[in-house]
Amino acid sequence: MPKKSGKDLIVKILKEKSSLKQDVFHQNIKVFEDLKSIVKEMVMDLKSESEKIDKRIQVDYREKGPYEIELRIAGDVLFFHMHTNVFEFDKSHPMWKTSYVTDDPSRSFCGMINVYNFLADSFKYNRVNDVGYMIARIFVNSELHYFVEGKRQLGFLYNDFAKKKMDKSAMKNIIESAIIYALDFDLFTPPFEEMQEVSVSQILEVSENMRIKTGKRLGFRFQADSDQID
């Protein structure tokens, strides 16, 4: 068999990988469009329900661009961000233990949607030093099979990559789990010892835009990293 030329190898890679990545990317665009519509519907429903409870509770939806949306609910903000790149997984990843992936390694290429949780007041008062947390990563391949890496129920309810396919029902369940996690993830008081030192610039600016850093677990070990159910 004649040795393949450099051109042949390039064409082979374009056919086997580049075209596949385009398939994955466009599948994820469709998934993210569904996510947008589902979040909009949920916001309308939750806003109506929250007004019956307390009109001060804010529920809102904002589209920040084609690949990012913002869900504000009570004191929390959830950012859903679709990464524009396609990712492969290390051979040590559990997905490689499934026949679904070993039978066809191209199935391991996935798009990624990140979910971040911030305090709503961080944006309201322009506290640019405040911190947020990634609470989930949603991975979807070219065949719409998916799994989720995340905290608490986000990390164990949605991890059957070989069998589960993404649809609107699955997406709604994931969004609901993310909202429940964020609302149940409370703001703890930082340790006194870690708040004793404050710079002159911080205290001069604090009345203007609250520059002293705030986060739900600032100064504490991020309890949810243990992935244990409370």
C-alpha positions as a Python dict, from the first residue, in 0.01 Angstrom:
ca = {
    (1, 'M'): (0, 0, 0),
    (2, 'P'): (152, 336, -101),
    (3, 'K'): (236, 576, 178),
    (4, 'K'): (-20, 851, 224),
    (5, 'S'): (89, 1201, 134),
    (6, 'G'): (59, 1499, 366),
    (7, 'K'): (-240, 1615, 162),
    (8, 'D'): (-410, 1278, 205),
    (9, 'L'): (-361, 1292, 581),
    (10, 'I'): (-503, 1646, 596),
    (11, 'V'): (-809, 1543, 395),
    (12, 'K'): (-854, 1240, 622),
    (13, 'I'): (-847, 1459, 935),
    (14, 'L'): (-1089, 1709, 777),
    (15, 'K'): (-1326, 1427, 696),
    (16, 'E'): (-1303, 1241, 1025),
    (17, 'K'): (-1266, 1522, 1277),
    (18, 'S'): (-1338, 1868, 1139),
    (19, 'S'): (-1668, 1768, 980),
    (20, 'L'): (-1765, 1582, 1298),
    (21, 'K'): (-1688, 1887, 1511),
    (22, 'Q'): (-1915, 2096, 1289),
    (23, 'D'): (-2193, 1840, 1348),
    (24, 'V'): (-2137, 1860, 1724),
    (25, 'F'): (-2127, 2241, 1722),
    (26, 'H'): (-2453, 2276, 1528),
    (27, 'Q'): (-2628, 2020, 1747),
    (28, 'N'): (-2526, 2222, 2051),
    (29, 'I'): (-2655, 2543, 1893),
    (30, 'K'): (-2996, 2375, 1859),
    (31, 'V'): (-2977, 2255, 2220),
    (32, 'F'): (-2887, 2605, 2342),
    (33, 'E'): (-3176, 2757, 2144),
    (34, 'D'): (-3408, 2509, 2317),
    (35, 'L'): (-3252, 2604, 2650),
    (36, 'K'): (-3328, 2971, 2583),
    (37, 'S'): (-3693, 2905, 2502),
    (38, 'I'): (-3735, 2678, 2806),
    (39, 'V'): (-3580, 2934, 3043),
    (40, 'K'): (-3809, 3206, 2898),
    (41, 'E'): (-4114, 2988, 2960),
    (42, 'M'): (-3999, 2901, 3311),
    (43, 'V'): (-3937, 3269, 3393),
    (44, 'M'): (-4289, 3363, 3283),
    (45, 'D'): (-4437, 3087, 3498),
    (46, 'L'): (-4213, 3147, 3801),
    (47, 'K'): (-4264, 3524, 3784),
    (48, 'S'): (-4639, 3473, 3804),
    (49, 'E'): (-4602, 3237, 4100),
    (50, 'S'): (-4345, 3453, 4282),
    (51, 'E'): (-4570, 3760, 4263),
    (52, 'K'): (-4833, 3566, 4459),
    (53, 'I'): (-4573, 3500, 4729),
    (54, 'D'): (-4392, 3835, 4748),
    (55, 'K'): (-4384, 4106, 4480),
    (56, 'R'): (-4028, 4195, 4586),
    (57, 'I'): (-3895, 3864, 4452),
    (58, 'Q'): (-3733, 3923, 4115),
    (59, 'V'): (-3748, 3667, 3835),
    (60, 'D'): (-3605, 3779, 3503),
    (61, 'Y'): (-3446, 3658, 3179),
    (62, 'R'): (-3182, 3834, 2972),
    (63, 'E'): (-3012, 3726, 2652),
    (64, 'K'): (-2650, 3843, 2664),
    (65, 'G'): (-2561, 3725, 2314),
    (66, 'P'): (-2602, 3419, 2090),
    (67, 'Y'): (-2417, 3195, 2336),
    (68, 'E'): (-2502, 3338, 2679),
    (69, 'I'): (-2820, 3392, 2877),
    (70, 'E'): (-2886, 3517, 3227),
    (71, 'L'): (-3156, 3396, 3465),
    (72, 'R'): (-3216, 3613, 3772),
    (73, 'I'): (-3423, 3455, 4045),
    (74, 'A'): (-3455, 3605, 4394),
    (75, 'G'): (-3102, 3677, 4519),
    (76, 'D'): (-2927, 3463, 4259),
    (77, 'V'): (-2811, 3487, 3900),
    (78, 'L'): (-2754, 3183, 3680),
    (79, 'F'): (-2542, 3227, 3368),
    (80, 'F'): (-2577, 2966, 3095),
    (81, 'H'): (-2283, 2991, 2856),
    (82, 'M'): (-2232, 2773, 2550),
    (83, 'H'): (-1866, 2726, 2461),
    (84, 'T'): (-1805, 2759, 2087),
    (85, 'N'): (-1539, 2487, 2081),
    (86, 'V'): (-1583, 2109, 2074),
    (87, 'F'): (-1403, 1894, 2330),
    (88, 'E'): (-1259, 1544, 2344),
    (89, 'F'): (-1222, 1351, 2671),
    (90, 'D'): (-913, 1195, 2823),
    (91, 'K'): (-899, 816, 2800),
    (92, 'S'): (-928, 798, 3179),
    (93, 'H'): (-1277, 950, 3166),
    (94, 'P'): (-1558, 709, 3271),
    (95, 'M'): (-1729, 748, 2931),
    (96, 'W'): (-1454, 530, 2780),
    (97, 'K'): (-1574, 239, 2992),
    (98, 'T'): (-1902, 228, 2798),
    (99, 'S'): (-1948, 27, 2481),
    (100, 'Y'): (-2135, 327, 2339),
    (101, 'V'): (-1806, 519, 2311),
    (102, 'T'): (-1561, 233, 2258),
    (103, 'D'): (-1772, 108, 1963),
    (104, 'D'): (-1746, 452, 1803),
    (105, 'P'): (-1485, 688, 1955),
    (106, 'S'): (-1625, 983, 1757),
    (107, 'R'): (-1916, 982, 2004),
    (108, 'S'): (-1681, 1116, 2272),
    (109, 'F'): (-1659, 1458, 2104),
    (110, 'C'): (-1895, 1698, 2283),
    (111, 'G'): (-2002, 2058, 2298),
    (112, 'M'): (-2019, 2218, 2642),
    (113, 'I'): (-2265, 2449, 2818),
    (114, 'N'): (-2138, 2595, 3147),
    (115, 'V'): (-2370, 2704, 3428),
    (116, 'Y'): (-2244, 2963, 3677),
    (117, 'N'): (-2405, 3093, 3996),
    (118, 'F'): (-2353, 3451, 4121),
    (119, 'L'): (-2519, 3676, 4374),
    (120, 'A'): (-2769, 3915, 4214),
    (121, 'D'): (-2640, 4201, 4431),
    (122, 'S'): (-2293, 4158, 4280),
    (123, 'F'): (-2433, 4298, 3954),
    (124, 'K'): (-2686, 4534, 4110),
    (125, 'Y'): (-2413, 4716, 4303),
    (126, 'N'): (-2134, 4662, 4048),
    (127, 'R'): (-1922, 4461, 4293),
    (128, 'V'): (-1666, 4358, 4035),
    (129, 'N'): (-1450, 4172, 4289),
    (130, 'D'): (-1729, 3933, 4392),
    (131, 'V'): (-1695, 3566, 4304),
    (132, 'G'): (-1928, 3313, 4150),
    (133, 'Y'): (-1916, 2935, 4112),
    (134, 'M'): (-1951, 2693, 3826),
    (135, 'I'): (-2226, 2455, 3935),
    (136, 'A'): (-2263, 2243, 3622),
    (137, 'R'): (-2123, 2154, 3281),
    (138, 'I'): (-2358, 2005, 3022),
    (139, 'F'): (-2196, 1795, 2748),
    (140, 'V'): (-2380, 1700, 2427),
    (141, 'N'): (-2242, 1500, 2133),
    (142, 'S'): (-2341, 1479, 1765),
    (143, 'E'): (-2608, 1217, 1841),
    (144, 'L'): (-2760, 1434, 2117),
    (145, 'H'): (-2644, 1198, 2389),
    (146, 'Y'): (-2557, 1399, 2699),
    (147, 'F'): (-2429, 1395, 3053),
    (148, 'V'): (-2379, 1659, 3324),
    (149, 'E'): (-2090, 1721, 3560),
    (150, 'G'): (-2207, 1919, 3860),
    (151, 'K'): (-2297, 1957, 4223),
    (152, 'R'): (-2543, 1745, 4421),
    (153, 'Q'): (-2828, 1623, 4200),
    (154, 'L'): (-2666, 1785, 3897),
    (155, 'G'): (-2377, 1541, 3931),
    (156, 'F'): (-2562, 1211, 3963),
    (157, 'L'): (-2906, 1243, 3798),
    (158, 'Y'): (-2777, 1313, 3449),
    (159, 'N'): (-2474, 1093, 3388),
    (160, 'D'): (-2599, 803, 3173),
    (161, 'F'): (-2421, 916, 2857),
    (162, 'A'): (-2476, 590, 2670),
    (163, 'K'): (-2855, 590, 2705),
    (164, 'K'): (-2978, 944, 2762),
    (165, 'K'): (-3057, 1178, 2472),
    (166, 'M'): (-3112, 1549, 2512),
    (167, 'D'): (-3465, 1675, 2457),
    (168, 'K'): (-3674, 1959, 2597),
    (169, 'S'): (-3792, 1750, 2892),
    (170, 'A'): (-3434, 1662, 2992),
    (171, 'M'): (-3323, 2023, 2949),
    (172, 'K'): (-3607, 2149, 3169),
    (173, 'N'): (-3513, 1901, 3442),
    (174, 'I'): (-3148, 2014, 3432),
    (175, 'I'): (-3247, 2383, 3452),
    (176, 'E'): (-3479, 2314, 3744),
    (177, 'S'): (-3201, 2127, 3926),
    (178, 'A'): (-2964, 2419, 3869),
    (179, 'I'): (-3219, 2668, 4007),
    (180, 'I'): (-3290, 2452, 4313),
    (181, 'Y'): (-2919, 2416, 4380),
    (182, 'A'): (-2856, 2792, 4351),
    (183, 'L'): (-3149, 2887, 4575),
    (184, 'D'): (-3045, 2629, 4836),
    (185, 'F'): (-2678, 2733, 4826),
    (186, 'D'): (-2676, 3001, 5098),
    (187, 'L'): (-2444, 3291, 5169),
    (188, 'F'): (-2223, 3221, 5469),
    (189, 'T'): (-2054, 3486, 5683),
    (190, 'P'): (-1678, 3487, 5612),
    (191, 'P'): (-1448, 3407, 5909),
    (192, 'F'): (-1383, 3717, 6121),
    (193, 'E'): (-1006, 3671, 6097),
    (194, 'E'): (-1013, 3693, 5719),
    (195, 'M'): (-1205, 4021, 5717),
    (196, 'Q'): (-992, 4218, 5965),
    (197, 'E'): (-767, 4382, 5707),
    (198, 'V'): (-924, 4629, 5467),
    (199, 'S'): (-729, 4865, 5242),
    (200, 'V'): (-790, 5241, 5241),
    (201, 'S'): (-902, 5225, 4878),
    (202, 'Q'): (-1153, 4951, 4959),
    (203, 'I'): (-1313, 5139, 5247),
    (204, 'L'): (-1322, 5465, 5049),
    (205, 'E'): (-1495, 5293, 4762),
    (206, 'V'): (-1725, 5065, 4958),
    (207, 'S'): (-2008, 5319, 4991),
    (208, 'E'): (-1994, 5386, 4618),
    (209, 'N'): (-1989, 5037, 4471),
    (210, 'M'): (-1929, 4782, 4746),
    (211, 'R'): (-1577, 4676, 4646),
    (212, 'I'): (-1518, 4441, 4940),
    (213, 'K'): (-1533, 4093, 4789),
    (214, 'T'): (-1843, 3883, 4858),
    (215, 'G'): (-1922, 3524, 4765),
    (216, 'K'): (-2146, 3251, 4893),
    (217, 'R'): (-1856, 3057, 5046),
    (218, 'L'): (-1582, 3321, 5056),
    (219, 'G'): (-1324, 3221, 5315),
    (220, 'F'): (-1473, 2875, 5356),
    (221, 'R'): (-1409, 2549, 5179),
    (222, 'F'): (-1667, 2524, 4903),
    (223, 'Q'): (-1888, 2270, 5079),
    (224, 'A'): (-2061, 2156, 4761),
    (225, 'D'): (-1727, 2038, 4619),
    (226, 'S'): (-1773, 1723, 4823),
    (227, 'D'): (-2077, 1641, 4606),
    (228, 'Q'): (-2253, 1509, 4914),
    (229, 'I'): (-2626, 1542, 4956),
    (230, 'D'): (-2727, 1756, 5251),
}
